[in-house]
């Protein structure tokens, strides 16, 4: 099944050399652009440390754009439930749901940056258990249940929400890798899945690529074996003139993120040479997990990806804040105007009509030619 729904996902990461004020307003502009281009949804992340991710409250940004948008769905991508009390998370998503007239999506996860956790006293060794308890509580609250629970991480005493959803139910989406425990939790809580095609992209090293599409296909098969499942796949897609041109557009920001975020800020042992970075980038493209090239090629690669994964409900385009803005926006426009219509087969009706018109014109031309060549006075059909 080819994706017929498309979204954007921004962490958002911006190089620390850029001031957070202008980066914030570029993130707002991105939401408005995605709405204008016809994307179905956009996801906005939350980070608190490291210098690259300075948006600490995606729900506040969503509130800021709620009245400037009218159609696009707005997702938190993601709120780390281990950083917040579940009642507050549930209250805020219900408020956003009403502000946006039913367009809010709660995207959540356990948290990723250890420095974030250390600043607020979250124990990184227990985040799986912490997240599981928090997710159970949040989903119960947004369903209108009363929750009475005491955990090592939070307490809720007869907790309930005062506000009801604008459009019931509010969708809750969990970002993760779809391991066995995660699949069980998705089934238990009735939540949807958001999976990265190959995380984390900037931390990959030569020889690490393997077969991420095959691995994800197996995990998706396991998930679908539990029953109906809505799956969003987050992938890097950059539409450009050619693969070679796209690599040149990507390389500068790609290397800055690899060395500035993953190696320097997060301490990952990555080689520092451009040769190594370029080799990883080419390997990701060769493996089909980075989709880079002209519109026809991108549509073909996405079709192949969907086939190998057994179908994609919604394709989410990872939007790298480290990519130069004009190249980023041009790529999104070309995807919306030249790739998405191919995947949605919007051209099929006009193409069939054109083919029929051409065939009819040819038939009439043949009749006219036959009449013109017939001897005078001879009968013609």
C-alpha positions in Angstrom: 0.0 0.0 0.0 1.4 3.3 -1.1 1.2 6.2 1.4 -1.7 8.6 0.7 -1.0 10.8 3.7 2.2 12.8 4.1 3.6 14.8 7.0 6.8 16.6 8.1 8.8 16.0 11.2 11.2 18.5 12.8 13.1 17.9 16.0 13.8 20.8 15.5 17.7 20.9 15.5 19.5 24.1 14.4 23.2 24.7 14.5 24.2 26.6 17.6 25.8 29.4 15.5 22.3 30.5 14.7 20.4 32.4 17.3 17.4 30.7 18.9 15.0 33.6 18.2 15.3 33.4 14.4 15.4 29.6 14.6 12.1 29.6 16.5 10.4 31.8 13.9 11.8 29.6 11.1 10.1 26.7 12.8 6.8 28.6 12.7 7.3 29.5 9.1 7.9 25.8 8.4 4.5 24.9 9.9 2.8 27.5 7.7 4.6 26.3 4.6 3.6 22.7 5.3 0.0 23.8 5.6 0.2 25.8 2.3 1.8 22.9 0.5 -0.9 20.5 1.5 0.9 18.3 3.9 -1.5 16.4 6.2 0.4 16.8 9.5 3.5 18.2 11.1 5.4 17.0 14.1 7.4 19.3 16.4 10.0 18.0 18.9 11.1 18.8 22.4 14.6 19.2 23.7 16.3 20.9 26.6 20.0 20.7 26.3 23.0 20.2 23.9 22.8 23.5 22.1 21.1 22.2 19.0 17.5 21.7 20.1 16.2 24.8 21.8 12.5 24.3 21.5 11.5 23.2 25.0 7.7 23.2 24.6 6.2 22.0 21.3 2.7 22.4 22.7 3.3 26.1 23.1 4.4 26.4 19.5 1.4 24.5 18.4 -0.8 26.9 20.3 1.0 29.8 18.6 0.1 28.5 15.1 -3.3 27.1 16.0 -5.2 30.2 14.6 -2.8 30.7 11.7 -3.5 27.2 10.3 -6.8 25.7 9.4 -6.3 22.2 8.0 -3.0 20.6 8.9 -2.9 18.3 11.9 -0.3 19.3 14.6 1.6 16.7 16.6 4.0 16.9 19.4 7.0 15.0 18.1 7.6 14.0 20.8 6.8 14.9 24.4 9.0 12.8 26.7 6.4 11.6 29.2 9.2 10.9 31.8 9.8 14.7 32.0 6.2 15.7 32.9 3.4 14.7 35.2 0.9 12.7 33.1 -2.1 14.8 34.2 -0.4 18.0 32.9 0.3 16.3 29.5 -3.2 15.0 29.2 -4.7 18.4 30.1 -2.5 20.3 27.6 -3.3 18.0 24.7 -7.0 18.3 25.4 -6.6 22.1 25.4 -4.7 21.9 22.1 -7.3 19.7 20.7 -10.0 22.3 21.4 -7.8 25.2 20.3 -7.1 23.5 16.9 -10.7 22.1 16.6 -9.6 18.5 16.7 -6.3 18.7 14.8 -3.9 18.0 17.7 -2.0 14.7 18.0 -0.2 13.6 21.2 3.2 12.2 20.1 5.1 10.8 23.0 8.2 8.9 23.9 10.5 8.1 26.9 13.1 10.7 26.2 16.5 10.5 24.6 19.1 12.9 25.9 20.7 11.9 29.2 21.6 15.6 29.9 18.0 16.5 29.7 17.2 13.8 32.2 20.0 14.8 34.6 18.9 18.4 34.7 15.4 17.5 36.1 16.4 14.4 38.1 15.0 11.7 35.8 16.8 8.3 36.3 17.9 7.1 32.8 18.1 3.5 34.0 14.3 3.4 34.7 12.9 5.4 31.8 11.2 2.3 30.2 9.2 1.5 33.3 8.6 5.2 34.0 7.4 5.8 30.4 5.1 2.7 30.5 3.4 3.9 33.7 3.0 7.4 32.3 1.6 6.2 29.0 -1.0 4.1 30.7 -2.0 7.1 32.8 -2.1 9.6 30.0 -4.2 7.3 27.7 -6.6 6.6 30.5 -7.1 10.3 31.2 -7.7 11.3 27.6 -10.3 8.6 27.4 -12.2 10.2 30.2 -11.3 7.8 32.9 -10.4 8.6 36.6 -7.0 7.5 37.6 -5.8 6.6 41.1 -2.2 5.4 41.0 1.1 5.7 42.9 4.4 5.0 41.2 8.1 5.6 42.1 7.9 8.6 39.7 4.5 10.2 40.1 1.3 10.0 42.0 -2.3 10.6 40.7 -5.1 10.7 43.2 -8.6 10.5 41.7 -7.1 12.4 38.7 -9.5 13.3 35.9 -9.8 15.9 33.2 -12.3 18.7 33.2 -12.2 19.3 29.4 -13.5 16.9 26.8 -12.0 16.4 23.3 -13.3 18.5 20.5 -13.3 15.4 18.3 -13.2 12.1 20.2 -10.9 10.3 20.4 -7.6 12.3 20.6 -5.0 10.3 18.8 -2.0 9.2 20.8 1.1 8.1 19.0 4.2 6.5 20.4 7.6 7.0 18.8 9.9 4.0 19.1 11.7 1.1 17.6 8.8 -1.5 17.8 10.6 -4.0 20.0 8.4 -6.8 21.6 7.6 -4.8 24.7 6.7 -1.7 22.7 4.4 -3.7 20.4 2.6 -5.2 23.5 2.2 -1.7 24.9 0.8 -0.3 21.7 -1.8 -3.0 21.6 -2.7 -2.5 25.3 -3.0 1.2 25.2 -4.6 1.5 21.7 -1.9 3.9 20.5 -0.5 4.3 17.0 3.2 3.9 16.0 5.7 6.4 14.6 8.9 4.7 13.6 12.2 6.1 12.2 13.5 4.3 9.2 17.1 4.3 10.5 17.7 6.2 13.8 19.8 8.1 14.6 20.9 9.2 11.1 23.7 11.5 12.2 25.3 8.9 14.4 25.8 6.2 11.7 29.3 5.1 11.0 30.8 3.2 8.0 29.8 -0.5 8.3 26.9 0.1 10.6 24.1 0.4 7.9 23.1 -3.2 7.6 19.6 -3.8 6.3 17.4 -1.3 8.2 14.5 -1.7 5.8 14.5 -5.5 6.2 14.8 -5.1 10.0 11.9 -2.6 10.1 9.8 -4.8 7.8 10.1 -7.6 10.3 9.1 -5.4 13.2 6.1 -4.0 11.3 5.1 -7.6 10.5 5.2 -8.4 14.2 3.1 -5.3 15.0 0.5 -6.1 12.3 0.3 -9.6 13.6 -1.3 -8.2 16.8 -4.2 -6.7 14.7 -5.0 -3.5 12.9 -2.2 -1.0 13.2 -1.7 2.5 12.0 1.9 3.1 11.1 3.7 6.3 10.3 7.2 6.0 8.9 9.7 8.9 9.3 12.2 9.0 6.5 14.8 11.5 5.1 13.5 12.6 1.7 15.2 15.4 -0.3 13.9 16.2 -3.8 16.5 17.9 -6.0 17.9 17.9 -9.5 20.0 14.8 -9.1 21.5 12.5 -6.5 24.9 14.2 -6.9 23.4 17.7 -6.6 21.5 16.6 -3.5 24.5 15.3 -1.8 26.3 18.6 -2.3 23.3 20.4 -0.8 23.3 18.1 2.2 27.0 17.6 3.0 27.7 20.9 4.8 24.9 20.7 7.3 25.2 16.9 7.6 28.8 17.2 8.7 28.1 20.1 11.0 25.5 18.0 12.8 27.6 14.8 12.9 30.5 16.6 14.5 28.8 19.3 16.4 25.9 17.4 17.9 26.6 13.7 17.8 30.3 13.7 18.3 30.9 16.9 20.4 27.7 17.3 22.4 26.6 13.6 22.7 30.1 12.1 22.8 29.6 9.5 20.1 32.9 8.2 18.6 32.4 9.3 15.1 35.2 9.8 12.5 35.8 13.5 11.8 36.8 13.4 8.2 34.5 14.6 5.4 35.4 11.4 3.5 33.9 9.3 6.2 30.8 11.4 6.4 30.3 11.3 2.7 30.8 7.5 2.7 28.0 7.1 5.3 25.7 9.4 3.4 26.2 7.5 0.2 25.7 4.2 2.0 22.4 5.4 3.5 21.2 6.5 0.0 22.4 3.1 -1.5 20.5 1.3 1.3 17.3 3.2 0.4 16.9 4.8 3.8 17.9 8.2 2.6 15.8 9.1 -0.4 17.6 11.8 -2.5 17.2 12.6 -6.2 14.8 14.0 -8.8 11.0 13.6 -8.4 10.6 10.5 -10.6 13.4 8.8 -8.7 12.1 9.8 -5.3 8.6 8.4 -6.2 10.1 5.1 -7.4 12.2 4.8 -4.2 9.2 5.5 -1.9 7.2 3.0 -3.9 9.9 0.4 -3.4 10.1 1.3 0.3 6.4 0.9 0.8 6.4 -2.5 -1.0 9.3 -3.8 1.2 7.6 -2.6 4.4 4.3 -4.2 3.5 2.6 -0.7 3.2 2.9 2.7 4.8 -0.1 4.6 6.1 1.6 7.9 6.4 5.0 8.9 5.2 6.6 11.5 7.4 9.4 13.6 5.9 12.2 14.3 8.3 12.9 18.0 8.0 16.6 18.8 8.9 17.0 22.2 10.5 20.7 22.0 9.6 19.9 22.1 5.8 20.2 25.5 4.2 16.7 27.0 4.2 16.2 27.7 0.5 17.2 24.1 -0.4 15.0 22.7 2.3 11.9 24.7 1.2 12.5 24.0 -2.4 12.8 20.2 -1.7 9.5 20.3 0.2 7.7 22.2 -2.6 9.0 19.8 -5.2 7.8 16.8 -3.0 4.3 18.4 -2.6 4.0 19.3 -6.3 5.8 16.5 -8.1 6.2 13.5 -5.8 3.1 13.3 -3.7 0.7 13.5 -6.8 2.6 10.5 -8.4 2.1 8.5 -5.2 -1.5 9.5 -4.9 -2.0 8.8 -8.6 -3.7 12.1 -9.1 -2.5 12.1 -12.7 -4.3 8.9 -13.7 -7.6 10.5 -14.6 -6.1 13.2 -16.8 -3.7 10.7 -18.3 -6.5 8.3 -19.2 -8.6 11.2 -20.6 -5.6 12.4 -22.7 -4.9 8.9 -24.0 -8.5 8.5 -25.0 -8.5 12.0 -26.7 -5.2 11.1 -28.6 -6.6 7.8 -29.7 -9.9 9.4 -30.9 -7.9 12.2 -32.7 -5.8 9.5 -34.4 -9.0 7.6 -35.5 -10.5 10.7 -37.0 -7.3 11.6 -38.8 -7.3 8.1 -40.3 -10.8 8.5 -41.5 -10.0 11.9 -43.0 -6.9 10.5 -44.7 -8.9 7.6 -46.1 -11.6 10.0 -47.4 -9.0 12.3 -49.0 -7.3 9.4 -50.8 -10.4 7.7 -52.1 -11.1 8.1 -55.8 -13.8 10.7 -56.7 -17.2 9.1 -56.7 -16.0 6.0 -54.9 -18.1 5.1 -51.8 -16.3 5.5 -48.4 -17.3 4.2 -45.0 
